[in-house]
Amino acid sequence: MKRRDVLAGFACVGAGAVLFSRQVHSEQSACASTGALGIIVERATGSLLIVDTIARTRIARVEGLGDLSHASAVFSRDARYVFVFGRDGGLSKVDLLSRTLAGRVVQAGNAIGGAISDDGRLVAVSNYEPGGVNVFDADTLAPLVEIAADVGGGKRSKTVGLVDAPGRRFVYTLYDAGEIWIADFAGWSGGPPAVTRFPGVGKQPYDGSITGDGRHYIAGLFGEDGLVQLDLWSDPIAPRRILDGYGRGEAPLPVYKMPHLEGWAEVAGAILLPAVGRHELLAIDAQTFGERGRVATHGQPIFAVAQPGSPNVWVNFAHPLNDTVQIVDVRTLKVVHTFKPGPAVLHLEFTPRGNEVWISVRDADRIDIHETRHFEKIGSLPAQKPSGIFFTSRAHRIGQ
């Protein structure tokens, strides 16, 4: 590779920084920064906005990602690439520096999310149709293995709640079968991975999440009042029912949108998570998993998101009460602030240290930016029917 003298300054891509140098560089060298980047899903147009979270600006739009009506995303370890999981079964890889679609494969008929392994080499996708989990090479998107969620009688189960766990493992639920599976890729060199099955965990486990230390996996049950917890550090691992019958026999309200357990909040020794079909958050002790209390809310919670460096949890709600955000203080389990950003608030994402929150307001076609000390709106960005917001800081968190 030829070398050249760089006599003038050159700009770093992506974070608004500029580095000036008179040193000699190869043509392969580049100044690149990804720590300030993020993406916004434009669900109606199959596109992403790449944004700079420090400058609060849009950088680029990347198109051609298919059906993003229920999209989620994870980042590569170096935070250069984002893997986007579309509802049409599409797995897309976007290069945040070149601002291009680096690869795309339609791997199923209907997909619901995915995860990246702790070493960053494997990307797993959970599927509704035909069910099961498909695993791909993170560099090339080449298919590596299919883990069929066979439940007997020639049937497969929908898989949901897929997360990465330490030790090159993936944990997920089988919605139709009422099971939790752990797929272990430690030392894997091809062929089927080791899979540990936990049957009979409850009716319709619909979603799951893992605590920040990688220890506890918790799955919600859509078909009954209760949750299931796995302690991944225990030997042997055994499922444990928690908050059984939290509805106490009361008839649930109609569920207009499934709550998301991956949006739970873990703060100050407590976990706040949405109750299915109820206008409340459930608070459980992060050590004992017993109930600490409940928070009456404006509507049926969808996401409960912890503000970094704060006792506050920000909550948005299902249709038809989805124009509102409430802020809950975990210390008192009280709502301390309520405001209405606009029609169809779908997602919230905090900057890494919690000084700002970005809020997607789908039906107003914009992203609102609020500072979190006084909750004041400090900016907004136009976006086409925005939904999920994902910042590259997620690259360094378990289960994100």
WOSULCOR-V277142 format. One record per pair of residues at least 6 apart in sequence whose ideal C-beta (glycine too) atoms are under 8 Angstrom apart, sorted by the first residue. I is the first residue (numbers start at 1). J is the second residue. Records with the same first field share a line. If there is no record, write none. Layout:
I=J / J
This chain:
1=26 / 27 / 28
2=26 / 27
3=24 / 25 / 26 / 27
4=24 / 25 / 27
5=22 / 24
6=21 / 22 / 23 / 24 / 25
7=22
9=18 / 19 / 20 / 21
10=18 / 19 / 20 / 21 / 31
11=18 / 19 / 31
12=18 / 19 / 31 / 32 / 33
13=30 / 31 / 32 / 33 / 97
14=32 / 33 / 34 / 36 / 37 / 52 / 59 / 96 / 97
15=33 / 34 / 35 / 36 / 37 / 52 / 54
16=36 / 52 / 54 / 55 / 57
17=33
19=31
30=97
32=80 / 97
34=78 / 79 / 80 / 96 / 97 / 392
35=79 / 392 / 393
36=52 / 53 / 54 / 55 / 392
37=50 / 51 / 52 / 53 / 59 / 79 / 96 / 391 / 392
38=50 / 51 / 53 / 349 / 358 / 389 / 390 / 391 / 392
39=48 / 49 / 50 / 51 / 73 / 82 / 84 / 94 / 96 / 389 / 390
40=48 / 49 / 51 / 358 / 360 / 367 / 381 / 383 / 386 / 388 / 389
41=48 / 68 / 71 / 73 / 84 / 386 / 387 / 388 / 389 / 390
42=48 / 49 / 61 / 68 / 383 / 384 / 385 / 386 / 387
43=68 / 69 / 71 / 362 / 385 / 386 / 387 / 388
44=69 / 384 / 385
45=63 / 384 / 385
46=63 / 64 / 65 / 66 / 67 / 68 / 86
47=61 / 62 / 63 / 64 / 65 / 68 / 384
48=61 / 62 / 65 / 82 / 84 / 94
49=58 / 59 / 60 / 61 / 381 / 383 / 386
50=58 / 59 / 60 / 61 / 62 / 94 / 96 / 99
51=57 / 58 / 59 / 381
52=58 / 59
53=351 / 356 / 358 / 391
56=369 / 379 / 381
57=381
58=381 / 382
59=99
60=99
62=94 / 99 / 100 / 101
63=101
64=101 / 104
65=71 / 84 / 86 / 90 / 92 / 94 / 101 / 104
66=86 / 88 / 90 / 92 / 104 / 106
67=86 / 87 / 88 / 90
68=84 / 86 / 87 / 387
69=87
70=87 / 112
71=84 / 85 / 86 / 87 / 387 / 388
72=84 / 85 / 113 / 114 / 262 / 388 / 390
73=82 / 83 / 84 / 85 / 388 / 390
74=82 / 83 / 114 / 115 / 116 / 123 / 394 / 395 / 400
75=81 / 82 / 83 / 116 / 390 / 392 / 394 / 395
76=82 / 83 / 116 / 120 / 138 / 395
77=119 / 120 / 395
78=120 / 395
79=96 / 392 / 395 / 396
80=95 / 96 / 97
81=93 / 94 / 95 / 96 / 102 / 138
82=93 / 94 / 96 / 390 / 392
83=91 / 92 / 93 / 94 / 114 / 116 / 123 / 138
84=90 / 91 / 92 / 93 / 94
85=91 / 111 / 112 / 113 / 114 / 125
86=92 / 111
87=110 / 111 / 112
88=106 / 109 / 110 / 111
89=106 / 107 / 108 / 109 / 110 / 111 / 125 / 127 / 129
90=104 / 105 / 106 / 107 / 111
91=104 / 105 / 106 / 107 / 111 / 114 / 123 / 125 / 136 / 141
92=101 / 103 / 104
93=101 / 102 / 103 / 104 / 141
94=100 / 101 / 102
95=101 / 102
96=392
103=140 / 141
104=141
105=136 / 141 / 143
107=125 / 127 / 134 / 136 / 143
108=125 / 127 / 128 / 129 / 130 / 134
109=127 / 128 / 129 / 130
110=127 / 128 / 129
111=125 / 126 / 127 / 128
112=126 / 127 / 128 / 158 / 159 / 160 / 162
113=125 / 126 / 160 / 162
114=123 / 124 / 125 / 126 / 162
115=123 / 124 / 162 / 163 / 164 / 170 / 399
116=122 / 123 / 124 / 138 / 164
117=123 / 124 / 138 / 164 / 168 / 170 / 185
118=164 / 165 / 166 / 167 / 168 / 398
119=168
120=138
121=137 / 138 / 139
122=135 / 136 / 137 / 138 / 144 / 168 / 185
123=135 / 136 / 137 / 138 / 141
124=133 / 134 / 135 / 136 / 162 / 164 / 170 / 183
125=133 / 134 / 135 / 136 / 162
126=133 / 159 / 160 / 161 / 162 / 172
127=133 / 134 / 158 / 159
128=158 / 159
129=158
130=156
131=148 / 149 / 156 / 157 / 158 / 159 / 176
132=146 / 147 / 148 / 149 / 150 / 156 / 159
133=146 / 147 / 149 / 159 / 162 / 170 / 172 / 183
134=143 / 145 / 146 / 147
135=143 / 144 / 145 / 146 / 147 / 170 / 183 / 185 / 193
136=142 / 143 / 144
137=144
144=190
145=190 / 191 / 192 / 193
147=181 / 183 / 192 / 193 / 195
148=156
149=156 / 157 / 158 / 159 / 174 / 177 / 181
150=156
151=157 / 174 / 176 / 177 / 179
155=176
157=174 / 175 / 176 / 177 / 179
158=174 / 175 / 176
159=172 / 173 / 174 / 175
160=172 / 173 / 174 / 175 / 205 / 206 / 207 / 208
161=171 / 172 / 173 / 205 / 206 / 207 / 208 / 209 / 219 / 261 / 262
162=170 / 171 / 172 / 208
163=170 / 171 / 172 / 208 / 209 / 210 / 217 / 262 / 399
164=170 / 210 / 398 / 399
165=171 / 182 / 210 / 214 / 217 / 232 / 398 / 399
166=214 / 232 / 398
167=184 / 186
168=184 / 185 / 186 / 188
169=182 / 183 / 184 / 185 / 186 / 232
170=182 / 183 / 185
171=180 / 181 / 182 / 183 / 208 / 210 / 217 / 230 / 232
172=180 / 181 / 183 / 208
173=179 / 180 / 181 / 201 / 205 / 206 / 207 / 208 / 219
174=180 / 181 / 205
175=204 / 205 / 206 / 222
176=204
177=199
178=199 / 200 / 201 / 202 / 203 / 204 / 205
179=197 / 198 / 199 / 200 / 201 / 205
180=197 / 198 / 201 / 205 / 208 / 217 / 219 / 228 / 230 / 239
181=195 / 196 / 197 / 198
182=195 / 196 / 198 / 232 / 237
183=193 / 194 / 195
184=193 / 194 / 195 / 196
185=193
196=237
198=230 / 237 / 238 / 239
201=219 / 228 / 239 / 241
202=219 / 221 / 223 / 224 / 226 / 228 / 241
203=221 / 222 / 223 / 224
204=221 / 222 / 223 / 224
205=219 / 220 / 221 / 222 / 228
206=219 / 220 / 221 / 222 / 258
207=219 / 220 / 258 / 259 / 260 / 261 / 262
208=217 / 218 / 219 / 220 / 261 / 262
209=217 / 218 / 261 / 262 / 263 / 264 / 399
210=216 / 217 / 218 / 232 / 398 / 399
211=217 / 218 / 266 / 271 / 286 / 399
212=266 / 397 / 398 / 399
213=398
214=232 / 398 / 399
215=231 / 232 / 233
216=229 / 230 / 231 / 232 / 289
217=229 / 230 / 232
218=227 / 228 / 229 / 230 / 242 / 261 / 264 / 271 / 273
219=227 / 228 / 229 / 261
220=227 / 259 / 261 / 273 / 276
221=227 / 228 / 276
222=258 / 276
225=243 / 244 / 245 / 246 / 247 / 248 / 276
226=241 / 242 / 243 / 244 / 245 / 246
227=241 / 242 / 243 / 273
228=239 / 240 / 241 / 242
229=239 / 240 / 241 / 242 / 289
230=237 / 238 / 239 / 240
231=237 / 238 / 240
240=289
242=284 / 289 / 290
243=282 / 284 / 289 / 291
246=275 / 282 / 291
247=275 / 277 / 278
252=276 / 277 / 278
253=277 / 278 / 279 / 300
254=277
255=276 / 277 / 300 / 318
256=300 / 318 / 319 / 320
257=300 / 302 / 318 / 319
258=276
259=273 / 274 / 275 / 276 / 300 / 301 / 302 / 303 / 318
260=274 / 302 / 303
261=273 / 274
262=399
263=274 / 302 / 303 / 304 / 305
264=271 / 272 / 273 / 274 / 304
265=271 / 272 / 273 / 304 / 305 / 306 / 313 / 330
266=286 / 306
267=306 / 310 / 311 / 313 / 330
268=311 / 330 / 331
269=285 / 286 / 287
270=283 / 284 / 285 / 286 / 292 / 330
271=283 / 284 / 285 / 286
272=281 / 282 / 283 / 295 / 304 / 306 / 313 / 328 / 330
273=281 / 282 / 284 / 304
274=281 / 282 / 300 / 301 / 302 / 303 / 304
275=281 / 282 / 294 / 301
277=300
278=300
279=296 / 297 / 298 / 299 / 300
280=294 / 295 / 296 / 297 / 301
281=294 / 295 / 297 / 301 / 304 / 313 / 315 / 328
282=291 / 294
283=291 / 292 / 293 / 294 / 295 / 330 / 333
284=290 / 291 / 292
285=291 / 292
292=333
293=333
294=333
295=328 / 333 / 334 / 335
296=335
297=315 / 317 / 326 / 328 / 335
298=317 / 321 / 324 / 326 / 338
299=317 / 318 / 321 / 322 / 324
300=317 / 318 / 321
301=315 / 316 / 317 / 318
302=316 / 317 / 318 / 322 / 346
303=315 / 316 / 347 / 348
304=313 / 314 / 315 / 328
305=313 / 314 / 315 / 348 / 349 / 350
306=312 / 313
307=313 / 314 / 350 / 354 / 357 / 372
308=350 / 352 / 353 / 354
309=353 / 354
310=354 / 372
311=329 / 330 / 331
312=327 / 328 / 329 / 330 / 336 / 372
313=327 / 328 / 330
314=325 / 326 / 327 / 328 / 348 / 357
315=325 / 326 / 327 / 328
316=322 / 324 / 325 / 345 / 346 / 347 / 348 / 359
317=324 / 345
319=344
322=343 / 344 / 345 / 346
323=340 / 341 / 342 / 343 / 344 / 345
324=338 / 339 / 340 / 341 / 345
325=338 / 339 / 340 / 341 / 345 / 348 / 359
326=335 / 337 / 338
327=335 / 336 / 337 / 338 / 375
328=334 / 335 / 336
329=336
337=375
339=375
341=359 / 361 / 364 / 368
342=361 / 363 / 364 / 366 / 368
343=361 / 362 / 363 / 364
344=361 / 362 / 363 / 364
345=359 / 360 / 361 / 362
346=360 / 361 / 362 / 386 / 387 / 388
347=359 / 360 / 386 / 387 / 388 / 389
348=357 / 358 / 359 / 360 / 389
349=357 / 358 / 389 / 390 / 391
350=356 / 357 / 358 / 372 / 391
351=357 / 358 / 391 / 393
352=391 / 393
354=372
355=371 / 372 / 373
356=369 / 370 / 371 / 372 / 378
357=369 / 370 / 372
358=367 / 368 / 369 / 389
359=367 / 368 / 369 / 370 / 389
360=367 / 383 / 386 / 387 / 388 / 389
361=367 / 368 / 386
362=385 / 386 / 387
363=385
365=382 / 383 / 384 / 385 / 386
366=380 / 381 / 382 / 383 / 386
367=380 / 381 / 382 / 383 / 386 / 389
368=377 / 379 / 380
369=377 / 378 / 379 / 380 / 381
370=376 / 377 / 378
371=378
394=400
